[in-house]
């Protein structure tokens, strides 16, 4: 078992692809077919490009505050690739590439950051929960989704994401503990990107690593190189097996790095060391994964360049479409408060209609 | 038909709904084996097993947050918060998620769940066991807030709450858990959420109350007719969305309004109801609409609680004051 072999209390880090993109140990390489490998890479690349574009749109005043994913693509895409279609994704708010892998349209994801709740309305069969802005509270939702799956006898798991800052939150602990005591099929992934806005990992916790926090709850836990898509895939695959066999949750710490700001409102240059950034830029998951795929002859530089161009065009085209979506109609901001609009809200809606009409005149 | 208390009616309803619908699960602190500290869930674990009725870890956000996840994935959780004063660690989940999930996902996910909690004073309890915090829920769009005052309503409203597609906060006046008995049908019946009940027709003044204070108001108005005051008593039953028409129509008839609640005065439900009457029935008023409430203080421990409690005598005096305006 990976969680035994790579004991986080012994400061072990699970890695399959080294920083250069070479296999560390053939025995550790998970079985992934070529099609899946390519899909993982392509989705990470699309995520990276869509992310870069989103930042540009925001700087141009065309997009709202946005939370970039740059550097963390492997940490949240590979886990989703390791799931079955019917498994649940419970995101925090920095998992765009993972959501794309699960099947969400880029148009929806842009729409959300453009300021429209419809961006959280995914096709039901995708089983993606909405972005959760309050920190760590989604871990409990994941625990509940997982409990329900177990209760109904459905062989499915929930994968919930949280940041390193979120691992300090009470909700993180309560959710993990609930899933452990009920032995629910939940996988919690801490995307440890080293920063909770400007608070560094060292100030966040005195724990030697965040994965070790799971041990206290009786939860198998593992610290994984989060910029290594093969290691993340393998760790989640094993956790999934354990979960659907009735052996409860797993905690995975994905050691990664946020190469961009926390959100577009943040300026990391005032708290981040340039050397630190350079160190992590060399460990970029996309560069590493690309080398691996080229070595495997699944990808060429020319194909990669073509993909990059294709994704740039696609992102631009998609965002232009989103920009044309316009404002949310009045009914929509009232209609989803309750399953059925109460009488008083109907009256308030009528009043707001009148106000809007008189303004229009 | 059998004689039931508010508490036994809740217990009967949970049995009934769990029997009827496999997706109903009941959990919370001490809810399983012991059947809850008040025994509202007594016997459920023995009847339905540990998967459907269980003791959760002592963690309110986990109880409410996991219930949200369960509701998203097809279950109907009915959770218990041991005392309403302990709901704050779970309040984030109620306000940030349960109330907003439907809106956030544009209707993709409803969260049909019920959060039960005993509330209110008068049982000589510890700190944080006596507050009436209905305003804190009623103020949040997306939540429904229900307070029964009789065994009949406890059963009928809880049945509605469990079958409701929205999250419902079900507040139980623990002071009358065992103090009030009624014969109830053994079969399922529903009392609609959002409908008040006129308990006594009257011509002179409308009194609106809920929970344990309905019982105190009933005591207060006994014999008042002999003194020439004909009170119309309305049990609000749902705090949000509340029955504005029932109150407004009554005030249009009586011309006077008194709201009686255990919650503290400022920004409380009384302020909302009076404001609504100013909008809907101002020209019918013969006296300023007013309220009799707990003062804006921390609810005292038992040796001081008598200063806080609203007695039938105080209600009676206040009614006379409004009549004398």
Boltz contact constraints between the chains, C-beta under 6 A:
constraints:
  - contact:
      token1: [A, 117]
      token2: [B, 106]
      max_distance: 6.0
  - contact:
      token1: [A, 118]
      token2: [B, 106]
      max_distance: 6.0
  - contact:
      token1: [A, 120]
      token2: [B, 104]
      max_distance: 6.0
  - contact:
      token1: [A, 120]
      token2: [B, 105]
      max_distance: 6.0
  - contact:
      token1: [A, 121]
      token2: [B, 105]
      max_distance: 6.0
  - contact:
      token1: [A, 121]
      token2: [B, 106]
      max_distance: 6.0
  - contact:
      token1: [A, 121]
      token2: [B, 108]
      max_distance: 6.0
  - contact:
      token1: [A, 130]
      token2: [B, 104]
      max_distance: 6.0
  - contact:
      token1: [A, 130]
      token2: [B, 105]
      max_distance: 6.0
  - contact:
      token1: [A, 134]
      token2: [B, 96]
      max_distance: 6.0
  - contact:
      token1: [A, 137]
      token2: [B, 65]
      max_distance: 6.0
  - contact:
      token1: [A, 140]
      token2: [B, 61]
      max_distance: 6.0
  - contact:
      token1: [A, 140]
      token2: [B, 62]
      max_distance: 6.0
  - contact:
      token1: [A, 140]
      token2: [B, 65]
      max_distance: 6.0
  - contact:
      token1: [A, 140]
      token2: [B, 66]
      max_distance: 6.0
  - contact:
      token1: [A, 141]
      token2: [B, 65]
      max_distance: 6.0
  - contact:
      token1: [A, 141]
      token2: [B, 68]
      max_distance: 6.0
  - contact:
      token1: [A, 141]
      token2: [B, 69]
      max_distance: 6.0
  - contact:
      token1: [A, 143]
      token2: [B, 66]
      max_distance: 6.0
  - contact:
      token1: [A, 144]
      token2: [B, 66]
      max_distance: 6.0
  - contact:
      token1: [A, 144]
      token2: [B, 67]
      max_distance: 6.0
  - contact:
      token1: [A, 144]
      token2: [B, 68]
      max_distance: 6.0
  - contact:
      token1: [A, 144]
      token2: [B, 69]
      max_distance: 6.0
  - contact:
      token1: [A, 144]
      token2: [B, 70]
      max_distance: 6.0
  - contact:
      token1: [A, 145]
      token2: [B, 69]
      max_distance: 6.0
  - contact:
      token1: [A, 145]
      token2: [B, 72]
      max_distance: 6.0
  - contact:
      token1: [A, 145]
      token2: [B, 73]
      max_distance: 6.0
  - contact:
      token1: [A, 147]
      token2: [B, 70]
      max_distance: 6.0
  - contact:
      token1: [A, 148]
      token2: [B, 70]
      max_distance: 6.0
  - contact:
      token1: [A, 148]
      token2: [B, 73]
      max_distance: 6.0
  - contact:
      token1: [A, 148]
      token2: [B, 74]
      max_distance: 6.0
  - contact:
      token1: [A, 148]
      token2: [B, 75]
      max_distance: 6.0
  - contact:
      token1: [A, 151]
      token2: [B, 51]
      max_distance: 6.0
  - contact:
      token1: [A, 171]
      token2: [B, 61]
      max_distance: 6.0
  - contact:
      token1: [A, 174]
      token2: [B, 59]
      max_distance: 6.0
  - contact:
      token1: [A, 174]
      token2: [B, 61]
      max_distance: 6.0
  - contact:
      token1: [A, 174]
      token2: [B, 62]
      max_distance: 6.0
  - contact:
      token1: [A, 177]
      token2: [B, 57]
      max_distance: 6.0
  - contact:
      token1: [A, 178]
      token2: [B, 57]
      max_distance: 6.0
  - contact:
      token1: [A, 178]
      token2: [B, 62]
      max_distance: 6.0
  - contact:
      token1: [A, 178]
      token2: [B, 66]
      max_distance: 6.0
  - contact:
      token1: [A, 181]
      token2: [B, 57]
      max_distance: 6.0
  - contact:
      token1: [A, 336]
      token2: [B, 102]
      max_distance: 6.0
  - contact:
      token1: [A, 336]
      token2: [B, 103]
      max_distance: 6.0
  - contact:
      token1: [A, 336]
      token2: [B, 106]
      max_distance: 6.0
  - contact:
      token1: [A, 336]
      token2: [B, 107]
      max_distance: 6.0
  - contact:
      token1: [A, 337]
      token2: [B, 103]
      max_distance: 6.0
  - contact:
      token1: [A, 337]
      token2: [B, 141]
      max_distance: 6.0
  - contact:
      token1: [A, 337]
      token2: [B, 142]
      max_distance: 6.0
  - contact:
      token1: [A, 338]
      token2: [B, 166]
      max_distance: 6.0
  - contact:
      token1: [A, 339]
      token2: [B, 110]
      max_distance: 6.0
  - contact:
      token1: [A, 339]
      token2: [B, 165]
      max_distance: 6.0
  - contact:
      token1: [A, 339]
      token2: [B, 166]
      max_distance: 6.0
  - contact:
      token1: [A, 342]
      token2: [B, 241]
      max_distance: 6.0
  - contact:
      token1: [A, 344]
      token2: [B, 241]
      max_distance: 6.0
